[in-house]
Amino acid sequence: MEKINLQKIENVAFGGGCFWCTEAVFLMLKGVITVTSGYAGGKLPNPTYEQVSTGTTGHAEVILVEYNPEMISFEKLLEVFFDSHDPTTLNRQGNDVGTQYRSILLYTMPEQQQLAEGYIKKLGNSKKYNKPIITELVPLEKFYPAEEEHERFYARHPEEGYSTAIIKPKTEKIKEKYSKLIKTPKH
């Protein structure tokens, strides 16, 4: 078993639509230690899924990613994040509509902010998208873990309609594009 240098663990939160999708994508990556679905970016303390779903709390559905930067760089996490959702649509991803589904990156250190700003600028200049990138970039002030039923949703419900229609195609796209970053399944 590989030893993890706990002094090298870093955190970042990403919101790119429904957290079930984002969680499934980041759980596949080598160097990612934990992924926790939750809520951030709003003011209401201890929000529930029902409250966040109203779109009135200011919170977004996000994942808190704990990763080892010696195994996966923040830049690679940025690439996967931006490739796994549409950063040009305001308050929606596909059929999921509302402020809770906005594109948001919540950094935990100034270096992450600088790298994210540079990456967004580079991506905007690349003309990959025909609309401006509107990803919100803010410091992570408070993260609230989601209710237990939202954790590991895709792993627990792979045959559910949302999983087969939305999550599976997204994870397959990331597996194909980033095959060298994908964890080897344990048997």
C-alpha positions as CSV (number, residue, x, y, z in Angstrom):
1,M,0.0,0.0,0.0
2,E,1.3,3.4,-0.9
3,K,2.1,5.8,1.9
4,I,0.4,9.2,1.8
5,N,2.4,12.2,2.9
6,L,-0.3,14.0,5.0
7,Q,1.7,17.2,4.9
8,K,1.2,17.3,1.1
9,I,-2.6,17.0,1.1
10,E,-4.5,19.9,-0.4
11,N,-8.2,20.7,-0.8
12,V,-10.3,22.5,-3.4
13,A,-14.1,22.6,-4.1
14,F,-15.6,22.3,-7.5
15,G,-19.2,22.9,-8.6
16,G,-20.2,22.0,-12.1
17,G,-23.8,21.1,-12.0
18,C,-25.3,18.2,-10.0
19,F,-22.7,17.0,-7.4
20,W,-23.5,13.3,-8.2
21,C,-21.8,13.8,-11.6
22,T,-18.9,15.8,-10.4
23,E,-18.3,13.4,-7.5
24,A,-18.2,10.4,-9.9
25,V,-15.7,12.0,-12.2
26,F,-13.2,13.0,-9.5
27,L,-13.5,9.7,-7.6
28,M,-11.9,8.1,-10.6
29,L,-8.7,10.1,-10.5
30,K,-5.3,8.9,-9.2
31,G,-4.1,11.2,-6.5
32,V,-7.6,12.1,-5.3
33,I,-7.9,10.8,-1.8
34,T,-11.5,11.7,-0.9
35,V,-14.4,13.4,-2.6
36,T,-17.3,14.7,-0.4
37,S,-20.5,16.1,-1.9
38,G,-21.9,19.2,-0.2
39,Y,-22.8,22.8,-0.4
40,A,-20.8,26.0,-0.4
41,G,-20.8,29.5,-1.7
42,G,-23.9,30.7,0.2
43,K,-24.7,32.3,3.5
44,L,-27.3,29.9,5.1
45,P,-25.6,27.8,7.8
46,N,-26.1,24.1,7.7
47,P,-28.3,24.0,4.6
48,T,-30.2,20.9,3.6
49,Y,-30.6,19.5,0.1
50,E,-34.2,20.7,0.1
51,Q,-33.2,24.3,1.0
52,V,-30.4,24.4,-1.5
53,S,-32.7,23.0,-4.2
54,T,-34.9,26.1,-3.9
55,G,-32.1,28.2,-5.3
56,T,-32.5,30.8,-2.6
57,T,-29.6,29.9,-0.2
58,G,-26.8,31.1,-2.4
59,H,-25.2,27.7,-2.1
60,A,-24.1,25.6,-5.0
61,E,-23.9,21.8,-5.1
62,V,-20.2,21.2,-4.9
63,I,-17.6,18.5,-4.1
64,L,-14.7,19.0,-1.7
65,V,-11.7,17.2,-3.3
66,E,-8.8,16.2,-1.0
67,Y,-5.8,15.3,-3.2
68,N,-2.1,14.7,-3.1
69,P,-0.4,17.3,-5.4
70,E,2.6,14.9,-5.7
71,M,0.3,12.5,-7.5
72,I,-2.0,14.8,-9.4
73,S,-1.4,18.5,-10.0
74,F,-3.9,21.2,-9.4
75,E,-3.6,22.0,-13.1
76,K,-4.8,18.5,-14.1
77,L,-7.7,18.9,-11.7
78,L,-8.6,22.1,-13.4
79,E,-8.4,20.4,-16.8
80,V,-10.7,17.6,-15.7
81,F,-13.1,20.1,-14.0
82,F,-13.5,22.3,-17.1
83,D,-13.8,19.3,-19.4
84,S,-16.5,17.7,-17.2
85,H,-19.0,20.5,-17.5
86,D,-20.0,23.5,-19.5
87,P,-18.4,26.6,-17.9
88,T,-20.3,29.0,-20.2
89,T,-23.9,28.4,-19.1
90,L,-25.3,30.5,-16.3
91,N,-26.9,28.6,-13.5
92,R,-27.5,25.4,-15.4
93,Q,-25.9,22.1,-16.6
94,G,-28.1,20.3,-19.1
95,N,-31.5,19.8,-17.6
96,D,-30.4,20.9,-14.1
97,V,-31.4,24.5,-13.8
98,G,-30.9,26.9,-10.8
99,T,-28.2,28.9,-9.1
100,Q,-27.3,25.7,-7.1
101,Y,-26.0,24.2,-10.4
102,R,-23.7,27.1,-11.3
103,S,-20.1,26.7,-12.4
104,I,-18.0,27.5,-9.3
105,L,-14.4,26.9,-8.1
106,L,-13.7,27.5,-4.4
107,Y,-10.0,27.7,-3.8
108,T,-8.3,27.1,-0.4
109,M,-4.9,28.8,-1.1
110,P,-3.7,31.8,-3.2
111,E,-1.7,29.6,-5.5
112,Q,-4.9,27.8,-6.6
113,Q,-6.6,31.1,-7.3
114,Q,-3.7,32.3,-9.4
115,L,-3.5,29.0,-11.4
116,A,-7.3,29.0,-11.9
117,E,-7.3,32.6,-13.1
118,G,-4.5,31.8,-15.5
119,Y,-6.2,28.6,-16.8
120,I,-9.6,30.4,-17.3
121,K,-7.9,33.2,-19.2
122,K,-6.0,30.6,-21.4
123,L,-9.2,28.7,-22.0
124,G,-11.0,31.8,-22.9
125,N,-8.3,32.8,-25.4
126,S,-8.3,29.3,-26.9
127,K,-11.7,29.8,-28.5
128,K,-12.7,26.3,-27.3
129,Y,-16.0,27.9,-26.4
130,N,-18.0,30.4,-28.4
131,K,-19.3,32.0,-25.3
132,P,-17.3,33.5,-22.3
133,I,-16.4,31.4,-19.4
134,I,-18.5,32.4,-16.4
135,T,-17.1,30.1,-13.7
136,E,-17.3,31.8,-10.3
137,L,-13.9,31.9,-8.6
138,V,-14.1,32.5,-4.9
139,P,-12.3,31.4,-1.7
140,L,-13.8,28.5,0.2
141,E,-15.2,30.0,3.4
142,K,-17.4,27.1,4.6
143,F,-18.3,23.7,3.3
144,Y,-21.3,21.8,4.4
145,P,-21.3,18.0,3.7
146,A,-24.4,16.8,1.9
147,E,-26.8,14.2,3.4
148,E,-25.6,10.6,3.4
149,E,-27.9,9.6,0.5
150,H,-26.0,11.9,-1.8
151,E,-22.5,10.4,-1.1
152,R,-21.2,7.9,-3.7
153,F,-24.6,8.2,-5.6
154,Y,-23.3,6.8,-8.9
155,A,-21.5,3.8,-7.2
156,R,-24.7,2.9,-5.2
157,H,-27.2,3.6,-8.1
158,P,-25.4,2.8,-11.4
159,E,-28.6,1.6,-13.1
160,E,-30.8,4.5,-12.0
161,G,-32.1,6.7,-14.9
162,Y,-30.0,9.8,-14.0
163,S,-26.9,7.6,-13.7
164,T,-27.3,5.9,-17.1
165,A,-28.4,9.0,-18.9
166,I,-26.2,11.7,-17.4
167,I,-23.4,10.4,-15.1
168,K,-22.2,7.4,-17.1
169,P,-21.6,9.3,-20.4
170,K,-19.7,12.0,-18.5
171,T,-17.5,9.5,-16.7
172,E,-16.9,7.6,-19.9
173,K,-15.8,10.8,-21.7
174,I,-13.3,11.6,-18.9
175,K,-12.0,8.1,-18.8
176,E,-11.3,8.2,-22.5
177,K,-9.7,11.6,-22.5
178,Y,-7.7,11.2,-19.3
179,S,-7.0,7.4,-19.3
180,K,-3.5,7.9,-17.7
181,L,-5.1,9.6,-14.7
182,I,-7.8,7.0,-14.0
183,K,-7.3,4.7,-11.0
184,T,-7.0,1.0,-11.6
185,P,-10.1,-0.8,-10.3
186,K,-9.4,-3.0,-7.2
187,H,-10.6,-6.6,-7.4
